Amino acid sequence: MDVWLAQSAKPAPLLLYFHGGGFRAGDKGNLWPAVLREALGAGITVAAANYRLSPDVSFPGHYMDCARALQFARHSAKAWNIDPDRVALIGSSAGAGTSL
């Protein structure tokens, strides 16, 4: 997981991104630069997480990895200065479905 911390005196909201690729390809590095720039500019911390890909893992493994990424981010709330109750998930393609 890559994390970009917003400059904030109080706990910031978190935007967590999951990549697309049909659960067979893709990478957290596919996070859109404009989303990163705009979120940080608005005081929102951003994280992008990878998940295991098929065929190394099958359903529901991909979803469980994403759930664990969310759990880890909330667990890290104090260290990252984020508000664990203000988290939004986004993604592209398979990552968008996972975000739901």
N, CA, C and O of each residue as an XYZ file, in Angstrom:
400
protein
N       0.844     -1.171      0.000
C       0.000      0.000      0.000
C       0.887      1.232      0.000
O       1.829      1.339      0.785
N       0.568      2.165     -0.900
C       1.223      3.468     -0.912
C       0.298      4.449     -0.222
O      -0.918      4.398     -0.405
N       0.874      5.347      0.577
C       0.083      6.317      1.317
C       0.691      7.699      1.142
O       1.900      7.878      1.290
N      -0.156      8.675      0.825
C       0.238     10.071      0.724
C      -0.529     10.821      1.806
O      -1.755     10.918      1.743
N       0.172     11.346      2.783
C      -0.460     12.001      3.917
C      -0.780     13.457      3.608
O       0.070     14.210      3.133
N      -2.017     13.835      3.886
C      -2.421     15.231      3.729
C      -1.842     16.043      4.876
O      -1.677     15.535      5.985
N      -1.538     17.291      4.610
C      -1.098     18.206      5.657
C      -2.344     18.684      6.388
O      -3.155     19.427      5.835
N      -2.487     18.250      7.634
C      -3.697     18.592      8.385
C      -3.409     18.578      9.875
O      -2.756     17.661     10.376
N      -3.891     19.589     10.586
C      -3.720     19.660     12.040
C      -4.650     18.687     12.751
O      -4.359     18.258     13.868
N      -5.760     18.334     12.120
C      -6.706     17.388     12.711
C      -6.768     16.149     11.828
O      -6.313     16.198     10.686
N      -7.313     15.043     12.317
C      -7.397     13.836     11.495
C      -8.109     14.097     10.166
O      -9.209     14.647     10.125
N      -7.454     13.691      9.100
C      -7.944     13.935      7.741
C      -8.798     12.758      7.261
O      -8.642     11.637      7.744
N      -9.693     13.016      6.315
C     -10.393     11.905      5.674
C      -9.406     11.103      4.822
O      -8.324     11.586      4.488
N      -9.788      9.892      4.483
C      -8.943      9.005      3.671
C      -9.683      8.603      2.413
O     -10.869      8.277      2.456
N      -8.976      8.627      1.285
C      -9.461      8.111      0.017
C      -8.613      6.892     -0.313
O      -7.400      7.011     -0.484
N      -9.232      5.726     -0.404
C      -8.518      4.465     -0.646
C      -8.855      3.963     -2.044
O     -10.024      3.767     -2.375
N      -7.816      3.754     -2.869
C      -7.960      3.378     -4.276
C      -7.575      1.917     -4.497
O      -6.567      1.435     -3.979
N      -8.420      1.212     -5.295
C      -8.119     -0.155     -5.760
C      -8.087     -0.151     -7.285
O      -8.993      0.378     -7.929
N      -7.054     -0.736     -7.852
C      -6.856     -0.727     -9.304
C      -7.780     -1.700    -10.029
O      -8.348     -2.619     -9.438
N      -7.904     -1.465    -11.310
C      -8.644     -2.364    -12.188
C      -7.726     -3.397    -12.809
O      -6.545     -3.487    -12.471
N      -8.279     -4.166    -13.713
C      -7.502     -5.179    -14.426
C      -8.151     -6.542    -14.426
O      -7.487     -7.547    -14.677
N      -9.446     -6.589    -14.147
C     -10.162     -7.865    -14.211
C      -9.678     -8.892    -13.216
O      -9.849    -10.091    -13.439
N      -9.091     -8.466    -12.149
C      -8.519     -9.332    -11.103
C      -7.364    -10.190    -11.625
O      -6.911    -11.109    -10.942
N      -6.885     -9.884    -12.852
C      -5.776    -10.641    -13.431
C      -4.552     -9.765    -13.711
O      -3.466    -10.281    -13.975
N      -4.726     -8.455    -13.653
C      -3.643     -7.516    -13.974
C      -3.895     -6.225    -13.212
O      -4.865     -6.106    -12.463
N      -3.004     -5.263    -13.415
C      -3.152     -3.949    -12.810
C      -2.245     -3.769    -11.609
O      -1.613     -4.711    -11.132
N      -2.199     -2.539    -11.137
C      -1.293     -2.205    -10.044
C      -1.750     -0.913     -9.389
O      -2.380     -0.071    -10.028
N      -1.432     -0.764     -8.130
C      -1.782      0.446     -7.377
C      -1.200      1.704     -8.009
O      -1.705      2.802     -7.774
N      -0.149      1.560     -8.804
C       0.464      2.684     -9.489
C      -0.434      3.301    -10.555
O      -0.097      4.340    -11.123
N      -1.585      2.665    -10.833
C      -2.522      3.200    -11.829
C      -3.416      4.298    -11.272
O      -4.289      4.801    -11.980
N      -3.213      4.678    -10.017
C      -3.977      5.780     -9.433
C      -3.797      7.015    -10.299
O      -2.681      7.362    -10.685
N      -4.912      7.677    -10.602
C      -4.873      8.839    -11.476
C      -4.161      9.998    -10.787
O      -4.545     10.371     -9.678
N      -3.125     10.584    -11.414
C      -2.394     11.698    -10.805
C      -3.289     12.876    -10.426
O      -3.062     13.516     -9.400
N      -4.296     13.168    -11.238
C      -5.183     14.295    -10.930
C      -5.972     14.043     -9.645
O      -6.193     14.967     -8.863
N      -6.396     12.798     -9.424
C      -7.127     12.464     -8.190
C      -6.210     12.654     -6.992
O      -6.618     13.229     -5.983
N      -4.999     12.187     -7.091
C      -4.031     12.342     -6.002
C      -3.796     13.824     -5.710
O      -3.854     14.248     -4.556
N      -3.537     14.590     -6.728
C      -3.258     16.017     -6.571
C      -4.451     16.749     -5.953
O      -4.285     17.517     -5.005
N      -5.633     16.517     -6.480
C      -6.831     17.216     -5.995
C      -7.179     16.803     -4.561
O      -7.548     17.649     -3.746
N      -7.064     15.524     -4.253
C      -7.384     15.059     -2.901
C      -6.423     15.654     -1.884
O      -6.851     16.182     -0.858
N      -5.135     15.572     -2.160
C      -4.158     16.146     -1.226
C      -4.373     17.645     -1.068
O      -4.254     18.179      0.035
N      -4.686     18.317     -2.158
C      -4.949     19.753     -2.098
C      -6.166     20.103     -1.262
O      -6.273     21.209     -0.733
N      -7.087     19.149     -1.149
C      -8.300     19.357     -0.356
C      -8.141     18.843      1.078
O      -9.103     18.831      1.845
N      -6.927     18.419      1.436
C      -6.694     17.945      2.794
C      -7.120     16.512      3.033
O      -7.413     16.133      4.167
N      -7.158     15.706      1.975
C      -7.572     14.304      2.065
C      -6.346     13.417      1.869
O      -5.645     13.531      0.864
N      -6.093     12.539      2.828
C      -5.022     11.559      2.690
C      -5.444     10.520      1.658
O      -6.623     10.177      1.564
N      -4.488     10.024      0.888
C      -4.771      9.065     -0.179
C      -3.917      7.820      0.026
O      -2.736      7.904      0.364
N      -4.542      6.658     -0.186
C      -3.817      5.390     -0.165
C      -4.219      4.599     -1.403
O      -5.354      4.693     -1.870
N      -3.287      3.827     -1.926
C      -3.545      2.951     -3.069
C      -3.000      1.573     -2.711
O      -1.844      1.435     -2.311
N      -3.844      0.559     -2.859
C      -3.460     -0.787     -2.428
C      -3.504     -1.776     -3.586
O      -4.359     -1.683     -4.467
N      -2.586     -2.709     -3.572
C      -2.636     -3.853     -4.467
C      -3.406     -4.976     -3.797
O      -3.584     -4.978     -2.579
N      -3.853     -5.915     -4.583
C      -4.452     -7.154     -4.078
C      -3.890     -8.295     -4.920
O      -3.409     -8.083     -6.034
N      -3.957     -9.489     -4.383
C      -3.450    -10.644     -5.126
C      -4.290    -10.854     -6.382
O      -5.490    -10.580     -6.397
N      -3.641    -11.342     -7.429
C      -4.279    -11.510     -8.734
C      -4.525    -12.971     -9.054
O      -3.842    -13.856     -8.540
N      -5.513    -13.215     -9.913
C      -5.764    -14.549    -10.449
C      -4.681    -14.850    -11.474
O      -4.240    -13.923    -12.152
N      -4.235    -16.064    -11.625
C      -4.782    -17.281    -11.050
C      -4.193    -17.651     -9.678
O      -4.506    -18.716     -9.145
N      -3.351    -16.790     -9.106
C      -2.754    -17.124     -7.804
C      -3.785    -17.180     -6.691
O      -3.579    -17.854     -5.682
N      -4.888    -16.477     -6.869
C      -5.962    -16.472     -5.877
C      -7.285    -16.439     -6.636
O      -7.364    -15.898     -7.739
N      -8.303    -17.011     -6.049
C      -9.629    -16.980     -6.665
C     -10.615    -16.325     -5.701
O     -10.292    -16.049     -4.545
N     -11.824    -16.083     -6.206
C     -12.881    -15.483     -5.402
C     -13.051    -16.278     -4.109
O     -13.095    -17.507     -4.158
N     -13.148    -15.629     -2.972
C     -13.255    -14.205     -2.702
C     -11.934    -13.563     -2.282
O     -11.938    -12.509     -1.646
N     -10.814    -14.177     -2.625
C      -9.502    -13.711     -2.181
C      -9.207    -12.257     -2.497
O      -8.661    -11.535     -1.662
N      -9.566    -11.822     -3.706
C      -9.310    -10.428     -4.088
C     -10.044     -9.476     -3.155
O      -9.492     -8.473     -2.703
N     -11.297     -9.810     -2.878
C     -12.119     -8.963     -2.010
C     -11.590     -8.964     -0.580
O     -11.602     -7.933      0.093
N     -11.135    -10.099     -0.128
C     -10.605    -10.191      1.231
C      -9.344     -9.347      1.365
O      -9.134     -8.717      2.401
N      -8.497     -9.324      0.328
C      -7.294     -8.490      0.361
C      -7.667     -7.013      0.465
O      -7.035     -6.262      1.209
N      -8.685     -6.601     -0.275
C      -9.112     -5.202     -0.231
C      -9.731     -4.863      1.122
O      -9.516     -3.772      1.651
N     -10.486     -5.783      1.673
C     -11.052     -5.565      3.008
C      -9.931     -5.439      4.033
O     -10.012     -4.616      4.944
N      -8.899     -6.241      3.891
C      -7.760     -6.161      4.823
C      -7.029     -4.837      4.668
O      -6.569     -4.272      5.660
N      -6.914     -4.331      3.445
C      -6.279     -3.018      3.234
C      -7.062     -1.927      3.960
O      -6.471     -1.054      4.596
N      -8.382     -1.977      3.865
C      -9.226     -1.013      4.574
C      -9.059     -1.163      6.086
O      -8.938     -0.173      6.808
N      -9.053     -2.393      6.548
C      -8.872     -2.653      7.980
C      -7.523     -2.117      8.455
O      -7.443     -1.504      9.520
N      -6.468     -2.341      7.681
C      -5.139     -1.865      8.055
C      -5.095     -0.334      8.087
O      -4.494      0.256      8.984
N      -5.731      0.297      7.108
C      -5.748      1.770      7.076
C      -6.449      2.316      8.317
O      -5.959      3.259      8.939
N      -7.567      1.745      8.675
C      -8.275      2.204      9.881
C      -7.451      1.933     11.132
O      -7.442      2.741     12.061
N      -6.767      0.811     11.159
C      -5.897      0.478     12.286
C      -4.756      1.495     12.408
O      -4.279      1.771     13.509
N      -4.328      2.040     11.283
C      -3.213      2.990     11.242
C      -3.670      4.441     11.408
O      -2.881      5.362     11.196
N      -4.904      4.648     11.775
C      -5.482      5.998     11.824
C      -4.651      6.975     12.651
O      -4.388      8.093     12.209
N      -4.253      6.575     13.805
C      -3.496      7.494     14.670
C      -2.136      7.823     14.038
O      -1.746      8.990     13.986
N      -1.433      6.829     13.569
C      -0.106      7.040     12.976
C      -0.180      7.880     11.705
O       0.727      8.665     11.427
N      -1.247      7.721     10.938
C      -1.397      8.436      9.671
C      -2.185      9.732      9.824
O      -2.354     10.465      8.849
N      -2.666     10.027     11.015
C      -3.487     11.210     11.279
C      -4.707     11.251     10.365
O      -4.992     12.264      9.725
N      -5.429     10.111     10.318
C      -6.673     10.058      9.545
C      -7.846      9.795     10.482
O      -7.680      9.269     11.583
N      -9.026     10.172     10.021
C     -10.266      9.902     10.735
C     -10.811      8.577     10.203
O     -11.252      8.521      9.055
N     -10.794      7.511     11.005
C     -11.217      6.201     10.508
C     -12.699      6.122     10.165
O     -13.140      5.148      9.555
N     -13.475      7.137     10.548
C     -14.897      7.164     10.225
C     -15.202      7.961      8.964
O     -16.352      8.039      8.532
N     -14.156      8.557      8.370
C     -14.337      9.332      7.131
C     -13.429      8.750      6.058
O     -12.393      9.322      5.718
N     -13.840      7.602      5.533
C     -13.072      6.877      4.525
C     -13.950      6.668      3.302
O     -15.097      6.239      3.421
N     -13.415      6.969      2.135
C     -14.104      6.715      0.870
C     -13.243      5.770      0.041
O     -12.016      5.868      0.048
N     -13.889      4.861     -0.668
C     -13.196      3.905     -1.533
C     -13.505      4.240     -2.971
O     -14.643      4.557     -3.318
N     -12.474      4.167     -3.818
C     -12.653      4.366     -5.259
C     -11.825      3.321     -5.982
O     -10.958      2.677     -5.391
N     -12.100      3.162     -7.258
C     -11.313      2.249     -8.061
C     -11.732      2.333     -9.508
O     -12.665      3.050     -9.870
N     -11.019      1.583    -10.328
C     -11.349      1.495    -11.731
C     -11.635      0.029    -12.052
O     -10.957     -0.867    -11.549
N     -12.627     -0.205    -12.879
C     -12.985     -1.548    -13.343
C     -13.194     -2.485    -12.158
O     -14.078     -2.256    -11.333
N     -12.384     -3.538    -12.069
C     -12.536     -4.485    -10.958
C     -12.375     -3.798     -9.616
O     -13.030     -4.169     -8.642
N     -11.515     -2.809     -9.560
C     -11.321     -2.062     -8.314
C     -12.532     -1.220     -7.960
O     -12.798     -0.986     -6.781
N     -13.267     -0.762     -8.960
C     -14.498     -0.006     -8.695
C     -15.539     -0.932     -8.085
O     -16.214     -0.564     -7.124
N     -15.669     -2.126     -8.635
C     -16.609     -3.098     -8.073
C     -16.230     -3.482     -6.662
O     -17.094     -3.620     -5.796
N     -14.944     -3.654     -6.428
C     -14.464     -3.993     -5.096
C     -14.751     -2.867     -4.127
O     -15.073     -3.111     -2.964
N     -14.636     -1.640     -4.594
C     -14.883     -0.480     -3.741
C     -16.315     -0.431     -3.252
O     -16.589      0.093     -2.172
N     -17.217     -0.965     -4.028
C     -18.622     -0.944     -3.620
C     -18.837     -1.818     -2.404
O     -19.960     -1.927     -1.913
